[in-house]
Amino acid sequence: MNIANLLERTAKTYPDLPALAYGKDIVATYRDYADQAAGLAGALRGKLGLKAGDRVALIMKNHPEYWIALFAIWRAGLVAVPVNAKLHINEFCYILENSDSRLVFATAELADELVPLIPELPELETVISVHDESYQALKTEAPLELQEAAPDDLAWLFYTSGTTGKPKGAMISHRNLLTAVLSYFADVTALDPGDAVIHAAPQTHGAGMYGLPLIAKAGIQVTPLSGGFDPAETLELIAHYPNSCFFFAPTMIHRLISSPAFEGADTSNLKIIVYGGGPMYEADIRRAIDVLGPRFAQIYGQGESPMTITGLSMAQIRDENHPRRSEILASVGIERTDVEVKVFDADDNPLPVGEIGEIVVRGDVVMLGYWKNPEATAETLRGGWLHTGDMGCFDAEGFLTLKDRSKDMIISGGTNIYPREIEESLLTHAGVDEVSIVGRPHEDWGEEVVAFVVPRKGSAVTPEELDRHCIEQIARFKRPKEYFFVDELPKNNYGKVLKTELRERLGG
């Protein structure tokens, strides 16, 4: 089934319901949305001369036209290549070249940057600004019928963040996308016509993936006028749209409830915040629940298994009577309905409850492989399991706790030390706002533990205080050997802390 059928079906049943909004203004009903996507699909296969399976890149800041272009691409039997708008021009160039994209849809300011790349990229023919009149005219071309797609036909090329070398294109099929949508309904929350998803996070990443269930159920895709995350603007939109839904990185939740605009804000319309894409520490989620109520669900996934490995439901988060509530809140939940999840040792043997190893997953949501990279595909999908590179362990009830990326684990004196445990401990100190733990090379021990700490505003916390705090909660050998106090932690475009950059600061 072509994933674009989600829009086709919804537009038939709910043609007059609002589909796309820009700020507080509705800019398209479902009839409008479907008609414009069908016209643009016709232009892609007709006037623009693309053929089935061609790649079309979307290099756009968050904008309602993203959704029209995305579904036009799929309707036309083409492959979408969504690219984070905050990447460097060299990264744009690499992704466009690697994907052999023939055409780019871009927001105006990015189109100006991309046009000069056309002579350098033999496959790239056209860069189209979605703000130009010529683009608007394309949407009025003769509509194209929904093209057939086999379940394993390629629909989406998702490029990884490339923290360890060049980004790789995860090949996501129509089956993968549909499975992720159905898994949302199975494990995250039910949706109703008129529910609104507010895209404060990049639509080209997890936030965009969670736009699909809203389209399936006639919800509203709301793009903030800022095109991103501004706490004050986000709170205004929550007050405006009943049943507001979000996908947030944990750092965004932290910024929202720490914002001066949060004081006195009306958040009664908030339906759910789904969070993922980085560690949510127990102290942070407890604080968020205190001020927003238990309207949270957590997902753990990655681009290669889009948004779908394990989940912590709203019911599990609100269960205050669970005897192991602290451990549950610090976990990433239980395996999702549509997948199998295990923890393997270094030889790909399953480990028992409580043993730490690499998290692996298999199911219909797992990618086809990496684009033009059979070696990486064979390594990552060996034995039929997606090897995530994340370390974790299961408990007896099936809750998975992440320890760290395998590359972030610290080995000191032959002992494995997991930064997250130390970070969780430090975040319970009243003077700590954010923290990141990394390893620093040590002549005798191999590595030693170092902490980068963002103090809470108005706090004068000292290394001695933090040392005492750690010793009260974790083994002495795990405590940081040095503390660096910083104004902020370096983060990538998705809000993840860049530990590689912190290690570089240490010469590691």
SULNORVEN-V630201 format. One record per residue. N is the residue number from 1. RES is the residue in one letter. PHI is phi in whole degrees, 0 to 359 (none if undefined). OMEGA is omega in radians with two decimals (999 if undefined). Layout:
{{N/RES/PHI/OMEGA} {N/RES/PHI/OMEGA}}
This chain:
{{1/M/none/3.05} {2/N/291/-3.09} {3/I/300/3.10} {4/A/295/3.09} {5/N/296/3.07} {6/L/304/3.13} {7/L/288/-3.13} {8/E/305/-3.09} {9/R/291/-3.10} {10/T/296/-3.13} {11/A/295/3.09} {12/K/290/-3.03} {13/T/275/-3.06} {14/Y/232/-3.01} {15/P/298/-3.02} {16/D/262/3.11} {17/L/283/3.10} {18/P/294/-3.11} {19/A/245/-3.05} {20/L/235/3.12} {21/A/226/3.07} {22/Y/238/-2.97} {23/G/64/-3.12} {24/K/265/-3.08} {25/D/260/3.03} {26/I/283/-3.10} {27/V/250/3.10} {28/A/199/2.91} {29/T/278/3.10} {30/Y/293/3.05} {31/R/296/3.12} {32/D/302/-3.08} {33/Y/302/-3.10} {34/A/296/-3.14} {35/D/297/-3.12} {36/Q/293/3.11} {37/A/296/3.14} {38/A/293/3.10} {39/G/294/3.13} {40/L/294/3.07} {41/A/298/3.09} {42/G/298/3.10} {43/A/293/-3.12} {44/L/298/-3.09} {45/R/274/-3.11} {46/G/258/-3.06} {47/K/303/-3.08} {48/L/269/2.94} {49/G/74/3.12} {50/L/280/-3.14} {51/K/239/-3.07} {52/A/309/3.10} {53/G/89/3.09} {54/D/296/-3.13} {55/R/264/3.10} {56/V/232/-3.10} {57/A/272/3.05} {58/L/241/3.14} {59/I/245/-2.94} {60/M/220/2.85} {61/K/294/-3.13} {62/N/309/-3.07} {63/H/199/3.12} {64/P/303/-3.12} {65/E/294/3.07} {66/Y/304/-3.06} {67/W/290/3.10} {68/I/292/-3.14} {69/A/296/-3.11} {70/L/300/-3.09} {71/F/285/3.01} {72/A/294/3.12} {73/I/301/-3.12} {74/W/294/-3.14} {75/R/302/-3.11} {76/A/278/3.14} {77/G/76/-3.14} {78/L/255/-3.08} {79/V/246/3.12} {80/A/275/3.06} {81/V/236/3.14} {82/P/287/-3.05} {83/V/233/3.13} {84/N/299/-3.05} {85/A/292/-3.08} {86/K/267/3.13} {87/L/291/3.09} {88/H/283/-3.14} {89/I/303/3.10} {90/N/294/3.10} {91/E/288/3.02} {92/F/304/-3.08} {93/C/300/-3.13} {94/Y/298/-3.10} {95/I/295/3.11} {96/L/296/3.13} {97/E/290/-3.11} {98/N/296/-3.11} {99/S/277/-3.05} {100/D/55/3.13} {101/S/296/-3.14} {102/R/268/-3.04} {103/L/212/3.08} {104/V/233/2.87} {105/F/262/-3.07} {106/A/218/2.94} {107/T/285/-2.87} {108/A/306/-3.06} {109/E/294/3.11} {110/L/281/3.09} {111/A/301/3.13} {112/D/298/3.11} {113/E/287/-2.97} {114/L/274/-3.10} {115/V/306/3.13} {116/P/296/3.13} {117/L/281/-3.02} {118/I/305/3.14} {119/P/294/-3.10} {120/E/274/-3.04} {121/L/242/-3.00} {122/P/299/-3.10} {123/E/274/-3.06} {124/L/282/-3.08} {125/E/255/-2.96} {126/T/213/2.93} {127/V/242/-3.06} {128/I/243/3.04} {129/S/280/-3.14} {130/V/286/3.09} {131/H/263/-3.08} {132/D/276/3.08} {133/E/298/-3.14} {134/S/297/3.08} {135/Y/292/3.13} {136/Q/302/3.13} {137/A/294/3.14} {138/L/299/-3.10} {139/K/288/3.13} {140/T/261/3.08} {141/E/295/3.13} {142/A/303/-3.07} {143/P/295/3.10} {144/L/260/3.05} {145/E/297/3.10} {146/L/301/-3.10} {147/Q/281/3.10} {148/E/292/3.05} {149/A/216/3.04} {150/A/284/-3.09} {151/P/306/-3.09} {152/D/263/3.00} {153/D/292/-3.12} {154/L/290/3.14} {155/A/242/-2.93} {156/W/213/2.95} {157/L/253/-3.13} {158/F/258/-3.12} {159/Y/271/-3.14} {160/T/295/-3.05} {161/S/290/3.03} {162/G/71/-3.14} {163/T/289/3.11} {164/T/235/3.13} {165/G/112/-3.12} {166/K/295/3.09} {167/P/296/3.12} {168/K/250/-3.13} {169/G/269/3.07} {170/A/286/-3.09} {171/M/273/-3.09} {172/I/253/-3.05} {173/S/267/3.04} {174/H/299/3.09} {175/R/298/3.12} {176/N/304/-3.09} {177/L/293/3.14} {178/L/295/3.11} {179/T/297/3.11} {180/A/298/3.12} {181/V/296/-3.13} {182/L/296/3.11} {183/S/295/3.07} {184/Y/301/-3.12} {185/F/292/-3.12} {186/A/287/-2.90} {187/D/235/-3.03} {188/V/255/3.11} {189/T/194/2.98} {190/A/282/3.12} {191/L/233/3.14} {192/D/232/3.06} {193/P/307/3.14} {194/G/93/3.00} {195/D/300/-3.06} {196/A/238/3.00} {197/V/256/-3.08} {198/I/259/-3.00} {199/H/270/3.07} {200/A/273/3.06} {201/A/265/-3.08} {202/P/302/3.12} {203/Q/293/-3.12} {204/T/282/-3.07} {205/H/236/-3.05} {206/G/298/-3.14} {207/A/301/3.11} {208/G/294/3.10} {209/M/300/-3.13} {210/Y/275/2.90} {211/G/284/-3.05} {212/L/297/3.09} {213/P/300/3.11} {214/L/293/3.09} {215/I/293/3.12} {216/A/298/-3.08} {217/K/244/3.03} {218/A/63/3.04} {219/G/270/-3.10} {220/I/253/3.01} {221/Q/271/-3.09} {222/V/253/3.06} {223/T/258/3.07} {224/P/299/3.13} {225/L/300/3.12} {226/S/290/-3.09} {227/G/79/-3.11} {228/G/201/-3.04} {229/F/253/2.99} {230/D/234/-3.03} {231/P/307/-3.11} {232/A/296/3.12} {233/E/296/3.13} {234/T/301/3.13} {235/L/294/3.07} {236/E/298/-3.12} {237/L/290/3.06} {238/I/299/-3.14} {239/A/295/-3.07} {240/H/273/-3.01} {241/Y/253/3.03} {242/P/298/3.11} {243/N/56/3.12} {244/S/285/3.12} {245/C/239/-3.12} {246/F/219/2.73} {247/F/247/-3.10} {248/F/235/2.80} {249/A/287/-3.13} {250/P/307/3.14} {251/T/296/3.12} {252/M/289/3.07} {253/I/298/3.13} {254/H/302/-3.13} {255/R/293/-3.11} {256/L/297/-3.04} {257/I/280/3.07} {258/S/267/-3.08} {259/S/288/3.03} {260/P/303/-3.13} {261/A/292/-3.09} {262/F/289/-3.13} {263/E/300/3.09} {264/G/79/-3.12} {265/A/290/3.11} {266/D/271/3.14} {267/T/247/-3.08} {268/S/294/3.13} {269/N/282/-3.06} {270/L/295/3.11} {271/K/265/-3.08} {272/I/200/2.89} {273/I/246/3.03} {274/V/268/-3.11} {275/Y/239/-3.14} {276/G/177/3.12} {277/G/90/3.14} {278/G/177/-3.10} {279/P/288/2.97} {280/M/255/-3.09} {281/Y/280/-3.07} {282/E/303/-3.13} {283/A/299/-3.12} {284/D/290/-3.11} {285/I/290/3.08} {286/R/297/3.12} {287/R/296/-3.14} {288/A/297/3.11} {289/I/296/-3.13} {290/D/300/-3.03} {291/V/262/-3.12} {292/L/246/-3.05} {293/G/85/-3.07} {294/P/279/-3.12} {295/R/257/-3.07} {296/F/229/2.92} {297/A/220/3.14} {298/Q/249/2.97} {299/I/236/3.00} {300/Y/237/3.09} {301/G/199/3.03} {302/Q/207/-3.07} {303/G/303/-3.12} {304/E/284/3.05} {305/S/222/-2.77} {306/P/307/3.01} {307/M/65/-2.92} {308/T/218/2.92} {309/I/226/3.05} {310/T/229/3.12} {311/G/206/3.05} {312/L/242/-2.98} {313/S/283/3.05} {314/M/299/3.14} {315/A/297/3.12} {316/Q/291/3.14} {317/I/290/-3.10} {318/R/274/-3.10} {319/D/284/-3.10} {320/E/283/-3.08} {321/N/265/3.12} {322/H/296/-3.08} {323/P/297/-3.14} {324/R/240/-3.05} {325/R/304/-3.12} {326/S/300/-3.13} {327/E/293/3.14} {328/I/295/-3.14} {329/L/295/3.14} {330/A/276/-3.13} {331/S/270/3.01} {332/V/250/3.00} {333/G/89/-3.07} {334/I/251/-3.09} {335/E/297/-3.10} {336/R/290/-3.02} {337/T/302/-2.95} {338/D/262/-3.06} {339/V/225/2.90} {340/E/252/-3.14} {341/V/230/3.09} {342/K/223/3.02} {343/V/242/-3.07} {344/F/250/2.97} {345/D/275/-3.06} {346/A/296/3.13} {347/D/258/3.12} {348/D/64/3.00} {349/N/258/3.13} {350/P/297/3.13} {351/L/257/3.12} {352/P/284/3.10} {353/V/308/3.07} {354/G/90/-3.14} {355/E/271/-3.11} {356/I/271/3.08} {357/G/202/-3.13} {358/E/277/3.12} {359/I/279/3.12} {360/V/233/-3.06} {361/V/213/2.98} {362/R/215/-3.11} {363/G/157/-3.05} {364/D/289/3.12} {365/V/270/-3.06} {366/V/285/-3.07} {367/M/307/3.04} {368/L/286/-3.07} {369/G/151/3.11} {370/Y/261/-3.10} {371/W/300/3.08} {372/K/54/-3.13} {373/N/215/-3.08} {374/P/295/-3.14} {375/E/294/3.13} {376/A/294/3.10} {377/T/298/-3.12} {378/A/298/-3.12} {379/E/290/-3.04} {380/T/283/-3.10} {381/L/256/-3.07} {382/R/298/-3.14} {383/G/71/-3.14} {384/G/84/3.13} {385/W/245/2.99} {386/L/284/3.10} {387/H/270/-2.95} {388/T/282/-3.02} {389/G/81/3.10} {390/D/263/3.12} {391/M/256/3.13} {392/G/190/3.10} {393/C/210/3.07} {394/F/265/2.94} {395/D/258/-3.05} {396/A/294/-3.14} {397/E/269/3.11} {398/G/92/3.08} {399/F/277/-3.12} {400/L/262/3.06} {401/T/247/3.07} {402/L/284/3.02} {403/K/260/3.09} {404/D/184/2.88} {405/R/300/-3.12} {406/S/302/-3.12} {407/K/285/-3.14} {408/D/266/3.11} {409/M/298/-3.14} {410/I/257/3.08} {411/I/249/-3.09} {412/S/238/-3.11} {413/G/60/3.13} {414/G/83/-3.13} {415/T/254/3.09} {416/N/282/3.09} {417/I/238/-3.08} {418/Y/258/-3.06} {419/P/308/-3.05} {420/R/300/-3.14} {421/E/300/-3.13} {422/I/289/3.11} {423/E/299/3.11} {424/E/302/-3.13} {425/S/295/-3.09} {426/L/293/-3.12} {427/L/289/3.06} {428/T/277/3.07} {429/H/280/-3.05} {430/A/297/-3.09} {431/G/268/-3.07} {432/V/252/3.10} {433/D/266/3.08} {434/E/219/3.11} {435/V/207/3.01} {436/S/220/-3.11} {437/I/252/3.08} {438/V/224/3.08} {439/G/264/3.08} {440/R/242/3.14} {441/P/306/3.12} {442/H/224/-3.01} {443/E/299/-3.07} {444/D/265/-3.00} {445/W/262/-3.07} {446/G/89/3.05} {447/E/216/2.99} {448/E/229/-3.04} {449/V/275/3.11} {450/V/231/-3.12} {451/A/245/2.93} {452/F/255/-2.98} {453/V/239/2.95} {454/V/260/-3.12} {455/P/293/3.03} {456/R/292/-3.08} {457/K/307/3.12} {458/G/86/-3.12} {459/S/270/3.07} {460/A/239/-3.08} {461/V/297/-3.10} {462/T/242/3.07} {463/P/302/-3.12} {464/E/296/3.08} {465/E/300/-3.09} {466/L/294/3.09} {467/D/299/3.14} {468/R/298/3.14} {469/H/299/3.13} {470/C/296/-3.07} {471/I/297/3.10} {472/E/287/-2.98} {473/Q/240/-3.08} {474/I/226/-3.13} {475/A/301/-3.06} {476/R/303/-3.06} {477/F/291/-3.12} {478/K/272/-3.04} {479/R/292/-3.14} {480/P/299/3.10} {481/K/272/3.06} {482/E/205/3.12} {483/Y/243/3.04} {484/F/247/-3.14} {485/F/266/-3.04} {486/V/230/3.12} {487/D/285/3.12} {488/E/203/3.08} {489/L/264/3.09} {490/P/291/-3.12} {491/K/227/3.06} {492/N/275/-3.05} {493/N/293/3.14} {494/Y/257/3.09} {495/G/89/3.11} {496/K/279/3.10} {497/V/292/-3.12} {498/L/271/-3.13} {499/K/293/3.09} {500/T/299/3.13} {501/E/292/3.10} {502/L/295/3.11} {503/R/294/3.10} {504/E/298/3.10} {505/R/298/-3.14} {506/L/269/-3.07} {507/G/77/-3.11} {508/G/266/999}}
